[in-house]
Amino acid sequence: MKEDVLEQIVDDYLKFEGYFTTHNVRFRPPADHPDYVVADDSVPSDVDVVGYHPNKVGPERVVVVSCKSWQGGFDATAKLAELRGEKKNRKRATWRHFRELWIPKWSEAFRQVIFDLSGQRDFAYRIAVTRLKGDADAWGKDPTIAANLSGCSVGFLPLAEMWPRMLAELTMTPASSEIGRLAQLLKAAGLTAPEVVAEPSVPAPGSEAAVVEEAENSE
């Protein structure tokens, strides 16, 4: 079920690009894996959106997207430093947000389920974010990520890249998602600005938005 707003945008964006999509693809290491640990591996993880394009060849034929709809944006440099152990995440170990990228047994299970679903072992892995900060290119060059996703491309899908494509492609035909329908109404009313009209700000401490943001970062 497409509940997350960013997930809906990713779904619409991929469909405009010609992909067929499916959602919430679950995976976890098999219980007979030699490195299996009940405390860490018994609860499945899932990837938010998988897109398949019948007319493309190579890794871009299959796009696998993990959505991180954090209101504060995504600092690629800081998150990679947390994964490497160079910086501490005070809330939750960062690898738990990126098991399929960082932990070999999870990566094996992840790649197997994508192969079972699409028939393809190499694919494009993308992290969809509200706002991208830091060095995004470093993720694809990191030795651990490159080893775990050998043959795949790794990158980001910022909202600023997807939203203009949505607005350009939307017609008066009812969109397939709630956020698509909202975008249609905003477009029809002339309320879609061609450029940023206000810089984003973090939620006020103690506000409801701050509580939601903290919960999202702890998932």
N, C-alpha and C positions, 0 to 999 in steps of 0.2 A: 504494500500500500504506500502511495506517495504522500507522505505527511509533511516532511521537512520542506520548507520553502525553497532552499537552495537545491535540494534534490529535484524538485519540480522544474526549476529553471534548467538544471543540467539535462533532465529528460527532454524538455522542449528543445533545448539547444542541439542535442545530439540528433533528435528527429529532424530538425531543420537541416542538419548536415547529412541526412540520408541513412541514419542508423536505426535499426530496430533495437528496442531496449527491454531490459528486464531489471528487477529491483531486489535488493536485500538478499544477495546470494551468500549463503552461510557456508562456513568452513571451519575446520579445526584439525589438529594432528590426530592420527588414528591412535587408539589406546595401546596398540602393540608397537608403537614407535619406540626405539630404544631410549630416547630422551624424554619420553612422555612423563609429565608431572601432573598429578591429579589437581593440585591446587591452582596451577596455572593454565592447564590445557583442557579441562573438562567442559568449560562453557564455550560454545561456538562464538566466533566473531563473524562479521558479515561485511561485504562491500556493497556500497549503496546502489550504484548503477553500472550495468554492463551493456555496452552497445556493440552491435554487430552490423557491419556494412558489407553487403554481398558483392559490391562492385570494386572494393579496394583490395589490394594485395599487401603482404608484409604485415608488420606489427600494427599498423593503423587500421587494419581490417576489424580488429577488436579493441575497444576502448573500455577500460575499467576505471571507474571513478569513485574515490572516497571523498565524501563531503565533510568539510569542517566549517560549519556556519557560525564561527566565533565572531561576535560583534566587534571585538577589539582588533580583528584582522589576524593574519597569520604571518609571524615573523620567521621566515625560512631559515635564517642564520641562527637564531636562538633555539629553534626546535631541533635543528640538526646538532647543535652543540649539546643539547640535553640527551639526544640519542647516543652521542659519542661519550657521554659521561663527563664532558668538559664544563657543563653547567647543570645545576640541580633544579628539578621541577618540584616545588614544595607541596604540590597537591597529589599528583599521581605519576608513577613512572611513565615517561613519555613513550617507551617502547610499546606499552599497552594500547596506545592509539595507532601504532604502525607495526603491528605484529608481523604482517605479511611482508614488510620491507626489511625488518631488522632481525627476526628470529628464524633461523633456517628451517626448523620443523614446521613452523607456521607458513613460511614461504612455500615449502613443498606442498603442503595441503592446499594452499591458496591457488598455486599454479595448476594443481591437479583438477580442482573443481572448475577452473576456467577452461581447461582443456576438455573436461567432460561436457561442459556446457556449449562450447564453441568449436571444438575440434582443432583448436590452435594453441600452441604452447607459447608463442611470442606475441606480445600485445603491447598496447600503449597504456601505461598506468598514469593516471592524472589525479591530483588532489584539487578538488574544487574549494575555493576560499572566497570569503566576502571581500577581503582586501589583502593583497600580497605585499609583504615587506621583506627586506633582506636579500640575500644571495640565493635565488631560486635555482640557478644552474648547478650549484654545488651538490644538490641532491642526486642528480643523475651521475655525478662523478665520484660520489662517495664509494669507497671500496666495498663496504658491507652491502649497501643497497645494490651496487652493480653486480656483486656475486650472487645475491639472492634472486635478482630479477635479470639474470644474464639473458641477452637477446631481446629484452624489452626496452622501450623508451620510458623515461620517467620525467614528469613535468607537472605544471600547475594550470588550473583553469580559474582565473580570477573572475569575479562577477562583472568587472568592468569590460571584460572581453565578451562575455556571453550576452549581457543585457542588450547592447546595441544590435546584435544579430537578431535577437528575439523581436525587438521593436521593428526592425527592417522587414522581417519575414511575416509578421502577423498581419492577417487580412481581416475581413469582417466575418469570415467563417469562424464559428465558436471554437476557441482553443480547447486542447485536450486536458488542460490542467486549470486549477483555480487561479494560480498565479498568472497563467497565460491569459485568462479571461480578465483579470484585473489589469494587466498590461494593455489589453485591447481597449478597455474603458478609459484608461489614462491617456492612451494614444488618441482615442476619439475625441477626448476633451481638450486635447492640446496641452496636456500637463507633463509630457515627457521632455525633459530638458536635454539638449544635445551634449552638455558638459556638466561637470560637477558644480552644483550651486552652493554647497556648504561642505566644509571639511568634517569628516566623522569625528565623534568624540566618544570617549569611553563612558560606560554607565556611571552615574553618581554612586558613590559608596553607600551601601545599605539600601539602595533602591531595588524595586522588583526586577528591573532589567539586570542589575548587578548579580542578583541571586541566580537568575537564569543563566547568565554568562558563566558564573562559577560552576554551575551544575554541568553545563556543556563541556567545559574544560576538564571536568573530573570523570567524564564518561569513558 
